[in-house]
Amino acid sequence: MSYARHRKRKIRKSINFSVEEWAQIREAYCTFNRHHRYRNITEYIRDIVIHARVIQIQTLVNTDEYYRMFHGIGTNINQIAHKVNADNTVTVEQLQAVQAQLGELKTMFNEWATMWRNAQGN
């Protein structure tokens, strides 16, 4: 008990880290301690453990599905733009195709924004 007798913090616990985990902790410590808020890494770890908040992130939609749709529309618009640049002309059909694709993007974005607002309670 000689350790605890003259110490403010009387309980000592040991914790093990993998090499990769320790590297991540050291990197975070060096990044967040630029202004020397912490005297040492022990102080940093204690602060993080005591004051940390656990946040659970729950997606509102299938983001993979939206990514595929956005990516597909973007690819289509890009192909039309390349063709227009190569030919140095644009047809009414090409403009209508771009407008239709942009309309789809706007609709999907509005759906996503509505779901987000509803989830936030606004």
C-alpha positions in Angstrom: 0.0 0.0 0.0 3.0 2.3 0.0 2.0 3.5 -3.5 -1.4 4.9 -2.4 -0.3 6.4 0.9 1.0 9.7 -0.4 -1.0 10.0 -3.6 -4.1 11.9 -4.5 -5.3 9.1 -6.8 -5.2 6.0 -4.7 -6.4 3.4 -7.2 -4.0 2.2 -9.9 -5.1 0.2 -12.9 -3.1 -1.3 -15.7 -4.3 -1.5 -19.2 -2.8 -3.2 -22.3 -2.8 -1.8 -25.9 -1.7 -3.3 -29.2 1.1 -1.5 -31.0 -1.5 -0.1 -33.4 -3.8 1.2 -30.6 -0.9 2.8 -28.8 0.2 4.5 -32.0 -3.3 5.9 -32.4 -3.3 7.1 -28.8 0.1 8.8 -29.2 -0.9 10.4 -32.4 -4.1 11.8 -30.9 -2.2 13.0 -27.8 0.4 14.8 -29.9 -2.4 16.3 -32.1 -4.6 17.5 -29.2 -1.7 18.5 -26.9 -0.1 21.2 -29.1 -0.9 23.9 -26.6 0.4 21.7 -23.7 -3.0 21.3 -22.0 -1.8 18.0 -20.6 1.5 17.5 -18.7 1.7 13.9 -19.9 -0.1 11.1 -21.7 -1.5 9.7 -18.5 -3.3 13.0 -17.8 -4.6 13.0 -21.4 -5.9 9.4 -21.2 -7.6 10.0 -17.8 -9.3 13.1 -19.2 -10.5 11.3 -22.3 -11.9 8.4 -20.4 -13.7 10.5 -17.7 -15.1 13.1 -20.1 -15.7 11.1 -23.2 -19.2 10.9 -24.7 -20.3 7.8 -26.6 -22.3 8.8 -29.7 -24.3 6.3 -31.7 -24.8 7.2 -35.3 -27.8 5.8 -37.0 -28.3 6.4 -40.7 -31.7 7.4 -41.8 -31.5 5.9 -45.2 -29.5 3.3 -47.1 -26.5 5.5 -48.0 -25.1 2.8 -50.4 -28.3 3.1 -52.5 -28.2 6.9 -52.6 -24.4 6.8 -53.4 -25.1 4.5 -56.4 -27.9 6.7 -57.6 -25.9 9.9 -57.2 -22.9 8.3 -58.8 -24.9 7.0 -61.8 -26.5 10.4 -62.4 -23.2 12.1 -62.1 -21.6 9.7 -64.6 -24.5 10.3 -67.1 -24.1 14.1 -66.8 -20.3 13.7 -67.2 -20.7 11.6 -70.4 -23.1 14.2 -71.9 -20.6 17.0 -71.0 -17.7 15.1 -72.7 -19.8 14.6 -75.8 -20.8 18.3 -76.0 -17.2 19.3 -75.5 -15.9 16.9 -78.2 -18.6 18.0 -80.7 -18.6 21.7 -79.8 -22.3 21.6 -80.1 -25.3 20.7 -77.9 -28.6 19.4 -78.9 -32.0 20.0 -77.3 -32.1 16.3 -76.3 -28.8 16.6 -74.5 -30.0 19.7 -72.6 -33.2 17.9 -71.7 -31.2 14.9 -70.5 -29.1 17.0 -68.3 -32.1 18.8 -66.9 -33.8 15.5 -66.2 -30.8 14.2 -64.4 -30.4 17.4 -62.4 -34.1 17.1 -61.5 -33.6 13.6 -60.2 -30.7 14.8 -58.1 -32.8 17.6 -56.7 -35.6 15.2 -55.9 -33.3 12.8 -54.1 -31.6 15.5 -52.2 -35.0 16.9 -51.1 -36.1 13.5 -49.9 -32.9 13.1 -48.0 -33.2 16.5 -46.4 -36.8 15.9 -45.4 -35.9 12.6 -43.7 -33.0 14.4 -41.9 -35.3 17.3 -40.7 -37.9 14.8 -39.6 -35.3 12.8 -37.6 -34.1 16.0 -35.9 -37.7 16.8 -34.9 -37.9 20.0 -37.0 
